[in-house]
Amino acid sequence: MTPWAVQLEQLDAIRRETAELLSDLDNTQLSWRPDAGGWSIAQCLQHVTMVTLRLMPAVDQMIDEARKRQLAGLPGYRRSLLLAWVTRGLEPPPHWRVRTSRELEPGAEFDRDHLLAGFLAVHGELAANLREATEVHPDRARTAVPFAPLLRMTLGQAVEFILAHARRHLWQARQVRRNPGFPKDSANH
């Protein structure tokens, strides 16, 4: 079993759940917001895609670093307890609200097929990178968190953060769909 087997299973589950969630929705339903401050299903998924895209260069760089450190016999890094606490807090149902930075706020217009393709592509790329990194130990590399540069994360923590973040916003998207005001079909809205 590779060090990434559990994370790969979780990524596959997230990708399947997202495809199922969007399978019977049209663009009107995807864009429907429960209230002025709430996000639509599309906004939840676009935000997850944006955050994952923002973390991917760091993940790729850490995979390369981990390979080099492992070959040199260097020990792994200690994991940040603060980041571990933040990641646990992301798991659904959310324990607290987190303000999104402006550059990671989703837009308002969406196309279902484009949205799903982007989401699946970025998470598919992460899965492919992890499948190719079977020899890489999750704690052999670390870097600054791209949107919180004072905080450092290991490769394993970056992957755990991506997964928890995706689960949080998939949970949020399911809540939008369960809202009593959610349009059953675009003719109702």
Beta strands, then each sheet from edge to edge (+ up, - down):
strand 1: 142-145
strand 2: 148-154
sheet 1: 1+ 2-
end
